[in-house]
Amino acid sequence: MKIMLGILAGAVVTTALVVAPMVAASPEGFKIWKAAEIKLRDEALAKHYGPDHSSRETLGEYKDHRFRLINRDADGFPEQHDNIVDVVIGQSGEGTLVLGGKMINPKSNSPGEYLGEKLEGGELHPLGPGDIVHIPAKIPHSFNVPKGKHFTYVLVKFPAT
């Protein structure tokens, strides 16, 4: 009987040690966006396109980086960030990343940030769900979306080092 109680007590302690980290409070700044949540947000964004044929929601804003969910139903304007790196994580739909080339009529909307009318040249990279892209600072880029389609992606922006 003493052996059984000892085994049972050991199992309870082991279970408590395994379960405790799962119920402990998450550290400040921790966030997880589950796929089902992103899908619901994607569907909601598709109903509210702005004049630039995109809708967006900031998922998280931190000291030096942020996460956005962006849904596009048409080509976007080219942009370039001199001090920011973009990471794109495809969620749904399809699009094409135009990377590099020459930005036509760039205008600065804040220091080191530029928007243009279009890109001449550049490499074309088809994108879809699950694709992940790292766009270095100082590289002009834009997203094209086929007519009648959409492309939704998570965009992570952080400072270039």
Secondary structure as GFF3:
##gff-version 3
##sequence-region A 1 161
A	DSSP	alpha_helix	2	23	.	.	.	ID=ss1
A	DSSP	alpha_helix	35	45	.	.	.	ID=ss2
A	DSSP	beta_strand	54	61	.	.	.	ID=ss3
A	DSSP	beta_strand	66	72	.	.	.	ID=ss4
A	DSSP	beta_strand	79	81	.	.	.	ID=ss5
A	DSSP	beta_strand	84	93	.	.	.	ID=ss6
A	DSSP	beta_strand	95	99	.	.	.	ID=ss7
A	DSSP	beta_strand	102	104	.	.	.	ID=ss8
A	DSSP	beta_strand	107	110	.	.	.	ID=ss9
A	DSSP	beta_strand	113	115	.	.	.	ID=ss10
A	DSSP	beta_strand	118	120	.	.	.	ID=ss11
A	DSSP	beta_strand	123	127	.	.	.	ID=ss12
A	DSSP	beta_strand	132	135	.	.	.	ID=ss13
A	DSSP	beta_strand	141	144	.	.	.	ID=ss14
A	DSSP	beta_strand	151	159	.	.	.	ID=ss15
###
